[in-house]
Amino acid sequence: MKLKFLSIFALAAILCTACDDDSTTDEFMDQNPNAVARLITNIDVVSAQDVNENSNIEITYDSDNRVTNISEGIDAALLAYEDGDLANIASDGDNFAIEELYESPYDAFETGEVINYNNDGNPIALRFFETEYDWDTNSDITTEYRADIEYDDKPNPYFYTIQAAGGIEIMDNVELNFSANPSAPQIVQARLLFPSKNIKKITYKDINGNLLAEVVADFAYNSDNYPTSGTVTATEYDDEDGNETSIYSLTYTYMADN
């Protein structure tokens, strides 16, 4: 399975179990009371193994510091507002799906259900399902997996940028009523899995606890506790074909005054 680079700006574009009644904003502010609002303008991604995997994510804002455009190469998402609220998102491609958060061989953030949260309210254990075609049986086979998540003691660096795109307000307005079918399951999923801290490691295992893959992010932070650069190392473990490791370097640029 080829590891996919997942671009980090998923939530801005498409905008289970235990969960409290606090909003996404409440949870973030409770865990990061001294957080400084910083808006990301650029994320540069450089692959150590394939230049074709390099990417540059650019975010532009209007005079009210609302996100108007998110572009990654030829793909772009245009955001429109009405009466101060996000009204429409037009996207050229599928690179802004919910799973696009980190380098990962799996779709845990798309299909995952939270098993456990830590004391900060961040999800630390997920169960998720992957469906693949089995050529021997000529049918789709769905397999259950586990994902464990670890965090740096730093604010989620994407919170204020996603807020500037209207995504946080959308999640704040979600009512987590599991007795009814949600009309927007992707937004409910984003609400349940959105962390207040910055992810530093994801470990994937099968249902028996066997290690399948690891994603490790090592960041350098500025005085406001936001990442300025980082290295993401993703390793997929395979007893038959051997282990495969992919390394990416990330550089963050922020709006000077916001």
MIMI-731576 format. One record per atom (N, C-alpha, C): residue number from 1; x, y, z; atom name; residue in three letters. Coordinates in steps of 0.2 Angstrom, whole numbers. Example, Ala and Ser with C-alpha at 12.3 -4.5 7.8 and 13.67 -1.06 7.14 Angstrom:
# MIMI-731576
   nr   east  north     up  atom  rest
    1     66    -28     39     N   ala
    1     62    -22     39    CA   ala
    1     66    -16     39     C   ala
    2     64    -11     35     N   ser
    2     68     -5     36    CA   ser
    2     64      0     39     C   ser
END
This chain:
# MIMI-731576
   nr   east  north     up  atom  rest
    1      4     -6      0     N   met
    1      0      0      0    CA   met
    1      4      6      0     C   met
    2      3     11     -5     N   lys
    2      7     17     -5    CA   lys
    2      5     22      0     C   lys
    3      9     25      4     N   leu
    3      8     30      9    CA   leu
    3      5     36      6     C   leu
    4      0     39      8     N   lys
    4     -2     45      5    CA   lys
    4     -1     51     10     C   lys
    5      1     56      6     N   phe
    5      2     63     10    CA   phe
    5     -5     66     11     C   phe
    6     -7     67     17     N   leu
    6    -13     70     19    CA   leu
    6    -12     77     21     C   leu
    7    -15     82     17     N   ser
    7    -13     89     17    CA   ser
    7    -15     93     23     C   ser
    8    -18     91     28     N   ile
    8    -19     96     34    CA   ile
    8    -25    101     34     C   ile
    9    -27    102     28     N   phe
    9    -32    107     28    CA   phe
    9    -39    104     26     C   phe
   10    -40     98     28     N   ala
   10    -46     95     27    CA   ala
   10    -52     98     30     C   ala
   11    -52    100     36     N   leu
   11    -57    102     40    CA   leu
   11    -60    109     37     C   leu
   12    -56    113     35     N   ala
   12    -58    119     32    CA   ala
   12    -62    118     26     C   ala
   13    -61    113     22     N   ala
   13    -64    112     16    CA   ala
   13    -71    109     16     C   ala
   14    -72    104     21     N   ile
   14    -78    101     21    CA   ile
   14    -83    104     27     C   ile
   15    -79    108     29     N   leu
   15    -84    112     33    CA   leu
   15    -86    117     28     C   leu
   16    -93     29     88     N   cys
   16    -92     36     92    CA   cys
   16    -95     34     99     C   cys
   17    -92     39    101     N   thr
   17    -94     36    108    CA   thr
   17    -95     42    113     C   thr
   18    -91     42    118     N   ala
   18    -91     47    123    CA   ala
   18    -89     54    120     C   ala
   19    -93     59    123     N   cys
   19    -91     66    121    CA   cys
   19    -95     71    126     C   cys
   20    -92     76    128     N   asp
   20    -96     81    132    CA   asp
   20   -100     86    128     C   asp
   21   -103     90    132     N   asp
   21   -107     95    129    CA   asp
   21   -104    102    127     C   asp
   22    -97    102    128     N   asp
   22    -94    108    126    CA   asp
   22    -93    109    119     C   asp
   23    -93    115    116     N   ser
   23    -92    116    109    CA   ser
   23    -85    115    108     C   ser
   24    -83    115    101     N   thr
   24    -76    114     99    CA   thr
   24    -72    120    101     C   thr
   25    -75    126    101     N   thr
   25    -72    132    104    CA   thr
   25    -70    132    111     C   thr
   26    -75    130    115     N   asp
   26    -75    129    122    CA   asp
   26    -69    124    124     C   asp
   27    -69    119    121     N   glu
   27    -64    114    122    CA   glu
   27    -57    116    121     C   glu
   28    -56    120    115     N   phe
   28    -50    122    113    CA   phe
   28    -47    128    118     C   phe
   29    -52    132    120     N   met
   29    -50    138    124    CA   met
   29    -49    135    131     C   met
   30    -52    130    134     N   asp
   30    -51    127    140    CA   asp
   30    -44    124    141     C   asp
   31    -42    121    135     N   gln
   31    -36    118    135    CA   gln
   31    -30    122    133     C   gln
   32    -31    128    130     N   asn
   32    -26    133    128    CA   asn
   32    -28    140    130     C   asn
   33    -29    141    136     N   pro
   33    -31    148    138    CA   pro
   33    -27    154    136     C   pro
   34    -21    152    135     N   asn
   34    -16    158    133    CA   asn
   34    -14    158    126     C   asn
   35    -18    154    122     N   ala
   35    -17    153    115    CA   ala
   35    -17    160    111     C   ala
   36    -12    161    107     N   val
   36    -12    167    102    CA   val
   36    -15    165     96     C   val
   37    -20    169     93     N   ala
   37    -23    168     87    CA   ala
   37    -17    169     81     C   ala
   38    -16    164     77     N   arg
   38    -11    165     72    CA   arg
   38    -14    161     66     C   arg
   39    -14    165     60     N   leu
   39    -17    162     54    CA   leu
   39    -12    160     49     C   leu
   40    -12    154     47     N   ile
   40     -7    151     42    CA   ile
   40     -9    153     35     C   ile
   41     -3    155     32     N   thr
   41     -4    158     25    CA   thr
   41      0    153     20     C   thr
   42      4    148     23     N   asn
   42      8    144     18    CA   asn
   42     10    138     22     C   asn
   43     10    132     19     N   ile
   43     13    126     22    CA   ile
   43     17    123     16     C   ile
   44     23    123     16     N   asp
   44     27    120     11    CA   asp
   44     29    113     13     C   asp
   45     28    108      9     N   val
   45     29    101     10    CA   val
   45     34     98      5     C   val
   46     40     95      8     N   val
   46     45     93      3    CA   val
   46     46     85      5     C   val
   47     46     81      0     N   ser
   47     47     74      1    CA   ser
   47     54     72      0     C   ser
   48     56     68      5     N   ala
   48     63     66      4    CA   ala
   48     64     60     -1     C   ala
   49     59     57     -3     N   gln
   49     59     51     -8    CA   gln
   49     57     52    -15     C   gln
   50     53     57    -16     N   asp
   50     50     58    -22    CA   asp
   50     47     65    -23     C   asp
   51     51     69    -28     N   val
   51     49     76    -29    CA   val
   51     42     77    -31     C   val
   52     39     72    -34     N   asn
   52     32     72    -37    CA   asn
   52     27     73    -31     C   asn
   53     30     71    -25     N   glu
   53     25     72    -19    CA   glu
   53     26     78    -15     C   glu
   54     30     83    -18     N   asn
   54     31     89    -15    CA   asn
   54     24     93    -16     C   asn
   55     23     97    -11     N   ser
   55     17    102    -12    CA   ser
   55     17    108     -8     C   ser
   56     13    113    -10     N   asn
   56     13    119     -7    CA   asn
   56      6    122     -6     C   asn
   57      4    122      0     N   ile
   57     -3    124      2    CA   ile
   57     -3    132      3     C   ile
   58     -7    135      0     N   glu
   58     -7    143      1    CA   glu
   58    -14    144      3     C   glu
   59    -15    149      8     N   ile
   59    -21    151     11    CA   ile
   59    -22    158     10     C   ile
   60    -27    161      7     N   thr
   60    -28    168      6    CA   thr
   60    -34    171     10     C   thr
   61    -34    177     12     N   tyr
   61    -39    180     16    CA   tyr
   61    -41    186     14     C   tyr
   62    -48    188     16     N   asp
   62    -50    195     14    CA   asp
   62    -48    200     19     C   asp
   63    -51    206     18     N   ser
   63    -49    211     23    CA   ser
   63    -52    210     30     C   ser
   64    -57    205     31     N   asp
   64    -59    203     37    CA   asp
   64    -56    197     40     C   asp
   65    -50    195     37     N   asn
   65    -46    189     39    CA   asn
   65    -51    183     39     C   asn
   66    -55    183     34     N   arg
   66    -58    176     32    CA   arg
   66    -55    173     27     C   arg
   67    -54    166     27     N   val
   67    -51    162     22    CA   val
   67    -56    163     15     C   val
   68    -53    165     10     N   thr
   68    -56    165      3    CA   thr
   68    -54    160     -2     C   thr
   69    -48    157     -1     N   asn
   69    -45    153     -5    CA   asn
   69    -40    148     -2     C   asn
   70    -40    142     -3     N   ile
   70    -35    137     -1    CA   ile
   70    -33    133     -8     C   ile
   71    -27    134     -9     N   ser
   71    -24    130    -15    CA   ser
   71    -18    126    -14     C   ser
   72    -18    120    -18     N   glu
   72    -13    116    -17    CA   glu
   72    -11    114    -24     C   glu
   73     -7    117    -28     N   gly
   73     -5    115    -35    CA   gly
   73    -11    117    -39     C   gly
   74    -14    113    -43     N   ile
   74    -19    114    -48    CA   ile
   74    -26    114    -44     C   ile
   75    -26    111    -38     N   asp
   75    -32    110    -35    CA   asp
   75    -33    116    -30     C   asp
   76    -39    118    -30     N   ala
   76    -41    124    -25    CA   ala
   76    -48    124    -23     C   ala
   77    -49    127    -17     N   ala
   77    -56    128    -14    CA   ala
   77    -57    135    -13     C   ala
   78    -63    137    -16     N   leu
   78    -65    144    -15    CA   leu
   78    -70    145    -10     C   leu
   79    -70    149     -5     N   leu
   79    -75    150      0    CA   leu
   79    -78    156     -1     C   leu
   80    -85    156      0     N   ala
   80    -89    162     -1    CA   ala
   80    -93    163      6     C   ala
   81    -94    169      7     N   tyr
   81    -98    171     14    CA   tyr
   81   -104    175     12     C   tyr
   82   -109    174     17     N   glu
   82   -115    178     16    CA   glu
   82   -117    180     23     C   glu
   83   -118    186     24     N   asp
   83   -120    189     31    CA   asp
   83   -115    187     36     C   asp
   84   -109    187     34     N   gly
   84   -104    185     39    CA   gly
   84   -102    178     40     C   gly
   85   -107    173     37     N   asp
   85   -106    166     38    CA   asp
   85   -104    163     32     C   asp
   86   -100    157     33     N   leu
   86    -98    153     27    CA   leu
   86   -104    150     23     C   leu
   87   -105    152     17     N   ala
   87   -111    150     13    CA   ala
   87   -109    145      8     C   ala
   88   -103    144      5     N   asn
   88   -102    139      0    CA   asn
   88    -95    138     -1     C   asn
   89    -93    132     -3     N   ile
   89    -86    130     -4    CA   ile
   89    -86    127    -11     C   ile
   90    -82    129    -16     N   ala
   90    -81    126    -22    CA   ala
   90    -74    123    -23     C   ala
   91    -74    117    -24     N   ser
   91    -67    114    -24    CA   ser
   91    -66    110    -31     C   ser
   92    -60    111    -33     N   asp
   92    -58    108    -40    CA   asp
   92    -56    101    -39     C   asp
   93    -55     98    -33     N   gly
   93    -53     91    -33    CA   gly
   93    -55     88    -26     C   gly
   94    -52     82    -24     N   asp
   94    -54     79    -18    CA   asp
   94    -48     79    -13     C   asp
   95    -44     84    -14     N   asn
   95    -38     84     -9    CA   asn
   95    -40     87     -3     C   asn
   96    -46     90     -2     N   phe
   96    -48     93      4    CA   phe
   96    -53     89      8     C   phe
   97    -52     82      8     N   ala
   97    -57     78     11    CA   ala
   97    -55     77     19     C   ala
   98    -59     75     23     N   ile
   98    -59     75     30    CA   ile
   98    -52     72     32     C   ile
   99    -50     66     29     N   glu
   99    -44     62     31    CA   glu
   99    -38     66     30     C   glu
  100    -38     72     26     N   glu
  100    -31     75     25    CA   glu
  100    -29     79     30     C   glu
  101    -26     75     35     N   leu
  101    -23     79     41    CA   leu
  101    -16     77     42     C   leu
  102    -14     71     41     N   tyr
  102     -7     69     42    CA   tyr
  102     -5     63     37     C   tyr
  103      1     62     36     N   glu
  103      4     57     32    CA   glu
  103      1     50     35     C   glu
  104     -3     46     31     N   ser
  104     -6     40     34    CA   ser
  104     -8     35     28     C   ser
  105     -7     29     30     N   pro
  105     -9     24     25    CA   pro
  105    -17     22     26     C   pro
  106    -20     25     31     N   tyr
  106    -27     23     33    CA   tyr
  106    -31     29     33     C   tyr
  107    -38     27     33     N   asp
  107    -43     33     34    CA   asp
  107    -46     33     41     C   asp
  108    -42     33     46     N   ala
  108    -45     32     52    CA   ala
  108    -49     38     54     C   ala
  109    -47     44     52     N   phe
  109    -50     50     53    CA   phe
  109    -57     51     49     C   phe
  110    -58     47     44     N   glu
  110    -64     47     40    CA   glu
  110    -69     42     43     C   glu
  111    -67     36     45     N   thr
  111    -71     31     47    CA   thr
  111    -71     29     54     C   thr
  112    -66     33     58     N   gly
  112    -65     31     65    CA   gly
  112    -70     32     70     C   gly
  113    -71     28     75     N   glu
  113    -75     29     81    CA   glu
  113    -70     30     87     C   glu
  114    -72     35     91     N   val
  114    -68     36     97    CA   val
  114    -69     31    102     C   val
  115    -64     28    104     N   ile
  115    -64     23    110    CA   ile
  115    -63     26    116     C   ile
  116    -57     30    117     N   asn
  116    -56     34    123    CA   asn
  116    -53     41    121     C   asn
  117    -55     46    126     N   tyr
  117    -52     52    126    CA   tyr
  117    -47     53    132     C   tyr
  118    -42     57    131     N   asn
  118    -38     59    137    CA   asn
  118    -41     64    141     C   asn
  119    -38     66    147     N   asn
  119    -41     71    151    CA   asn
  119    -42     78    148     C   asn
  120    -38     79    143     N   asp
  120    -39     86    139    CA   asp
  120    -45     85    134     C   asp
  121    -48     80    134     N   gly
  121    -54     79    129    CA   gly
  121    -52     77    122     C   gly
  122    -45     75    121     N   asn
  122    -43     74    114    CA   asn
  122    -43     66    113     C   asn
  123    -45     64    107     N   pro
  123    -46     57    106    CA   pro
  123    -39     54    106     C   pro
  124    -38     48    109     N   ile
  124    -32     45    110    CA   ile
  124    -32     38    107     C   ile
  125    -38     35    106     N   ala
  125    -39     28    104    CA   ala
  125    -45     28     99     C   ala
  126    -44     25     93     N   leu
  126    -50     25     88    CA   leu
  126    -50     18     86     C   leu
  127    -56     16     84     N   arg
  127    -57     10     80    CA   arg
  127    -60     12     73     C   arg
  128    -57      9     68     N   phe
  128    -59     11     61    CA   phe
  128    -59      5     57     C   phe
  129    -62      6     51     N   phe
  129    -63      0     46    CA   phe
  129    -61      2     39     C   phe
  130    -57     -3     36     N   glu
  130    -55     -2     29    CA   glu
  130    -58     -7     25     C   glu
  131    -60     -6     19     N   thr
  131    -63    -10     14    CA   thr
  131    -59    -11      8     C   thr
  132    -57    -17      7     N   glu
  132    -53    -19      1    CA   glu
  132    -56    -24     -3     C   glu
  133    -54    -24     -9     N   tyr
  133    -57    -30    -14    CA   tyr
  133    -53    -36    -13     C   tyr
  134    -56    -42    -12     N   asp
  134    -53    -48    -11    CA   asp
  134    -53    -52    -18     C   asp
  135    -48    -53    -22     N   trp
  135    -48    -56    -28    CA   trp
  135    -50    -63    -28     C   trp
  136    -48    -66    -22     N   asp
  136    -50    -74    -21    CA   asp
  136    -57    -75    -20     C   asp
  137    -61    -70    -17     N   thr
  137    -68    -71    -16    CA   thr
  137    -72    -67    -21     C   thr
  138    -69    -62    -24     N   asn
  138    -72    -58    -29    CA   asn
  138    -77    -54    -25     C   asn
  139    -75    -51    -19     N   ser
  139    -80    -47    -15    CA   ser
  139    -76    -42    -11     C   ser
  140    -79    -37     -8     N   asp
  140    -76    -33     -4    CA   asp
  140    -76    -36      3     C   asp
  141    -70    -35      6     N   ile
  141    -69    -37     13    CA   ile
  141    -67    -31     18     C   ile
  142    -71    -30     23     N   thr
  142    -70    -25     28    CA   thr
  142    -67    -27     34     C   thr
  143    -61    -24     36     N   thr
  143    -57    -26     42    CA   thr
  143    -57    -20     47     C   thr
  144    -57    -22     53     N   glu
  144    -57    -18     59    CA   glu
  144    -50    -17     61     C   glu
  145    -48    -10     62     N   tyr
  145    -41     -8     64    CA   tyr
  145    -42     -4     71     C   tyr
  146    -36     -2     73     N   arg
  146    -35      2     79    CA   arg
  146    -30      8     77     C   arg
  147    -31     14     80     N   ala
  147    -26     19     80    CA   ala
  147    -26     22     86     C   ala
  148    -20     23     89     N   asp
  148    -18     27     95    CA   asp
  148    -15     33     93     C   asp
  149    -17     39     97     N   ile
  149    -14     46     95    CA   ile
  149    -11     49    101     C   ile
  150     -5     52    100     N   glu
  150     -2     55    105    CA   glu
  150     -1     63    103     C   glu
  151      0     67    108     N   tyr
  151      0     74    107    CA   tyr
  151      6     78    110     C   tyr
  152      8     83    107     N   asp
  152     12     88    110    CA   asp
  152      8     93    115     C   asp
  153     11     95    120     N   asp
  153      7    100    124    CA   asp
  153      8    107    121     C   asp
  154      5    107    115     N   lys
  154      5    114    111    CA   lys
  154     -2    114    108     C   lys
  155     -5    120    107     N   pro
  155    -11    121    104    CA   pro
  155    -12    118     97     C   pro
  156    -18    116     95     N   asn
  156    -19    114     88    CA   asn
  156    -17    120     83     C   asn
  157    -12    119     79     N   pro
  157    -10    125     75    CA   pro
  157    -15    127     70     C   pro
  158    -20    123     68     N   tyr
  158    -25    124     63    CA   tyr
  158    -31    127     65     C   tyr
  159    -32    128     72     N   phe
  159    -38    130     75    CA   phe
  159    -41    137     72     C   phe
  160    -36    142     73     N   tyr
  160    -38    148     71    CA   tyr
  160    -39    149     63     C   tyr
  161    -35    146     59     N   thr
  161    -36    146     52    CA   thr
  161    -43    143     50     C   thr
  162    -44    137     53     N   ile
  162    -51    134     52    CA   ile
  162    -56    138     54     C   ile
  163    -55    141     60     N   gln
  163    -60    146     62    CA   gln
  163    -61    152     57     C   gln
  164    -56    154     54     N   ala
  164    -56    160     49    CA   ala
  164    -60    157     42     C   ala
  165    -60    151     42     N   ala
  165    -64    148     36    CA   ala
  165    -71    146     37     C   ala
  166    -73    147     44     N   gly
  166    -80    146     45    CA   gly
  166    -81    139     48     C   gly
  167    -76    135     48     N   gly
  167    -77    128     50    CA   gly
  167    -78    127     57     C   gly
  168    -75    130     62     N   ile
  168    -76    130     69    CA   ile
  168    -83    131     71     C   ile
  169    -86    137     68     N   glu
  169    -93    139     69    CA   glu
  169    -98    133     67     C   glu
  170    -96    130     61     N   ile
  170   -100    124     59    CA   ile
  170   -100    119     64     C   ile
  171    -94    117     66     N   met
  171    -94    112     71    CA   met
  171    -97    114     78     C   met
  172    -96    120     80     N   asp
  172    -99    122     86    CA   asp
  172   -107    121     86     C   asp
  173   -110    122     80     N   asn
  173   -117    122     80    CA   asn
  173   -120    114     79     C   asn
  174   -115    110     79     N   val
  174   -117    103     78    CA   val
  174   -120    100     84     C   val
  175   -126     97     84     N   glu
  175   -129     94     90    CA   glu
  175   -127     87     90     C   glu
  176   -124     84     95     N   leu
  176   -122     77     95    CA   leu
  176   -128     73     98     C   leu
  177   -133     72     94     N   asn
  177   -138     68     95    CA   asn
  177   -138     62     92     C   asn
  178   -136     56     95     N   phe
  178   -135     50     92    CA   phe
  178   -142     46     91     C   phe
  179   -147     49     93     N   ser
  179   -153     45     93    CA   ser
  179   -156     47     86     C   ser
  180   -153     51     82     N   ala
  180   -156     53     75    CA   ala
  180   -150     52     70     C   ala
  181   -151     51     64     N   asn
  181   -146     51     59    CA   asn
  181   -144     58     57     C   asn
  182   -138     59     58     N   pro
  182   -135     66     56    CA   pro
  182   -136     68     49     C   pro
  183   -138     74     48     N   ser
  183   -139     76     41    CA   ser
  183   -132     77     37     C   ser
  184   -127     79     41     N   ala
  184   -120     80     39    CA   ala
  184   -115     76     43     C   ala
  185   -114     69     41     N   pro
  185   -110     65     45    CA   pro
  185   -103     67     45     C   pro
  186   -100     70     40     N   gln
  186    -93     72     40    CA   gln
  186    -92     77     45     C   gln
  187    -97     82     46     N   ile
  187    -96     87     51    CA   ile
  187    -96     85     58     C   ile
  188   -101     80     59     N   val
  188   -101     77     65    CA   val
  188    -94     73     67     C   val
  189    -92     69     62     N   gln
  189    -86     66     62    CA   gln
  189    -80     71     64     C   gln
  190    -80     77     61     N   ala
  190    -75     82     62    CA   ala
  190    -75     84     69     C   ala
  191    -81     85     71     N   arg
  191    -83     88     78    CA   arg
  191    -80     83     83     C   arg
  192    -81     76     82     N   leu
  192    -79     71     87    CA   leu
  192    -72     70     88     C   leu
  193    -68     71     82     N   leu
  193    -61     69     82    CA   leu
  193    -57     76     82     C   leu
  194    -60     82     82     N   phe
  194    -55     88     82    CA   phe
  194    -52     88     88     C   phe
  195    -45     89     88     N   pro
  195    -41     89     94    CA   pro
  195    -39     96     96     C   pro
  196    -39     98    103     N   ser
  196    -37    104    105    CA   ser
  196    -29    105    105     C   ser
  197    -25     99    105     N   lys
  197    -18     99    105    CA   lys
  197    -15     97     98     C   lys
  198     -9     98     97     N   asn
  198     -6     96     91    CA   asn
  198     -4     89     91     C   asn
  199     -6     85     86     N   ile
  199     -4     78     85    CA   ile
  199      3     77     84     C   ile
  200      7     73     88     N   lys
  200     14     71     86    CA   lys
  200     15     64     84     C   lys
  201     10     59     85     N   lys
  201     11     52     83    CA   lys
  201      5     49     83     C   lys
  202      4     45     77     N   ile
  202     -2     40     76    CA   ile
  202      1     33     75     C   ile
  203     -1     28     79     N   thr
  203      1     21     79    CA   thr
  203     -5     17     76     C   thr
  204     -4     13     71     N   tyr
  204     -9      9     68    CA   tyr
  204     -8      2     70     C   tyr
  205    -13     -2     72     N   lys
  205    -13     -9     74    CA   lys
  205    -19    -13     71     C   lys
  206    -18    -19     70     N   asp
  206    -24    -23     68    CA   asp
  206    -28    -25     75     C   asp
  207    -33    -28     74     N   ile
  207    -37    -30     80    CA   ile
  207    -34    -34     85     C   ile
  208    -28    -38     83     N   asn
  208    -25    -42     88    CA   asn
  208    -19    -38     91     C   asn
  209    -18    -32     90     N   gly
  209    -13    -28     93    CA   gly
  209     -6    -28     89     C   gly
  210     -6    -31     83     N   asn
  210      0    -31     79    CA   asn
  210      1    -24     76     C   asn
  211      8    -22     76     N   leu
  211      9    -15     73    CA   leu
  211      9    -15     66     C   leu
  212      6    -11     63     N   leu
  212      5    -10     56    CA   leu
  212      9     -4     53     C   leu
  213      8      2     56     N   ala
  213     11      8     54    CA   ala
  213     12     13     59     C   ala
  214     17     17     58     N   glu
  214     17     23     63    CA   glu
  214     19     29     59     C   glu
  215     16     35     62     N   val
  215     17     41     59    CA   val
  215     19     46     65     C   val
  216     26     48     64     N   val
  216     29     52     69    CA   val
  216     30     59     67     C   val
  217     28     64     70     N   ala
  217     29     71     68    CA   ala
  217     33     75     73     C   ala
  218     39     78     71     N   asp
  218     43     81     76    CA   asp
  218     43     88     74     C   asp
  219     41     93     78     N   phe
  219     40    100     76    CA   phe
  219     45    105     80     C   phe
  220     47    110     77     N   ala
  220     50    116     80    CA   ala
  220     45    121     81     C   ala
  221     44    124     87     N   tyr
  221     39    129     88    CA   tyr
  221     42    136     90     C   tyr
  222     38    141     88     N   asn
  222     40    148     89    CA   asn
  222     38    150     96     C   asn
  223     39    156     98     N   ser
  223     37    158    105    CA   ser
  223     30    158    107     C   ser
  224     25    158    101     N   asp
  224     18    157    102    CA   asp
  224     16    150    103     C   asp
  225     21    145    102     N   asn
  225     19    138    103    CA   asn
  225     16    135     96     C   asn
  226     17    139     91     N   tyr
  226     15    136     84    CA   tyr
  226     21    133     80     C   tyr
  227     20    128     76     N   pro
  227     26    125     73    CA   pro
  227     28    130     67     C   pro
  228     35    130     67     N   thr
  228     38    134     61    CA   thr
  228     40    129     56     C   thr
  229     42    123     58     N   ser
  229     45    118     54    CA   ser
  229     43    111     57     C   ser
  230     44    106     53     N   gly
  230     43     99     56    CA   gly
  230     45     94     51     C   gly
  231     46     88     54     N   thr
  231     47     82     50    CA   thr
  231     42     77     51     C   thr
  232     39     74     46     N   val
  232     34     69     47    CA   val
  232     37     62     44     C   val
  233     38     57     48     N   thr
  233     41     51     46    CA   thr
  233     35     46     47     C   thr
  234     34     43     41     N   ala
  234     28     38     41    CA   ala
  234     31     31     39     C   ala
  235     30     26     43     N   thr
  235     33     19     42    CA   thr
  235     27     14     42     C   thr
  236     27     10     36     N   glu
  236     23      5     36    CA   glu
  236     26     -2     37     C   glu
  237     24     -6     41     N   tyr
  237     28    -12     43    CA   tyr
  237     24    -18     39     C   tyr
  238     28    -22     35     N   asp
  238     26    -27     31    CA   asp
  238     31    -33     32     C   asp
  239     29    -39     35     N   asp
  239     34    -44     36    CA   asp
  239     35    -48     29     C   asp
  240     31    -47     24     N   glu
  240     32    -50     18    CA   glu
  240     36    -46     13     C   glu
  241     34    -40     12     N   asp
  241     37    -35      7    CA   asp
  241     43    -31     10     C   asp
  242     43    -31     17     N   gly
  242     48    -27     20    CA   gly
  242     45    -20     22     C   gly
  243     48    -16     27     N   asn
  243     46    -10     29    CA   asn
  243     47     -5     24     C   asn
  244     42      0     24     N   glu
  244     43      6     19    CA   glu
  244     42     12     23     C   glu
  245     47     17     23     N   thr
  245     47     23     26    CA   thr
  245     47     29     22     C   thr
  246     43     34     23     N   ser
  246     42     40     19    CA   ser
  246     43     46     24     C   ser
  247     47     51     22     N   ile
  247     49     57     26    CA   ile
  247     47     63     22     C   ile
  248     44     68     26     N   tyr
  248     42     74     23    CA   tyr
  248     44     80     28     C   tyr
  249     47     85     25     N   ser
  249     48     91     29    CA   ser
  249     43     96     27     C   ser
  250     41     99     33     N   leu
  250     36    104     33    CA   leu
  250     38    111     35     C   leu
  251     36    117     32     N   thr
  251     38    123     34    CA   thr
  251     32    127     34     C   thr
  252     30    131     39     N   tyr
  252     24    135     40    CA   tyr
  252     26    142     40     C   tyr
  253     21    146     37     N   thr
  253     22    153     37    CA   thr
  253     15    156     39     C   thr
  254     15    161     43     N   tyr
  254      9    164     46    CA   tyr
  254      8    171     44     C   tyr
  255      2    174     45     N   met
  255      1    181     44    CA   met
  255      4    185     49     C   met
  256      7    190     47     N   ala
  256     12    194     51    CA   ala
  256      8    197     57     C   ala
  257      2    200     56     N   asp
  257     -2    203     61    CA   asp
  257     -9    201     60     C   asp
  258    -12    197     65     N   asn
  258    -19    196     64    CA   asn
  258    -23    195     71     C   asn
END
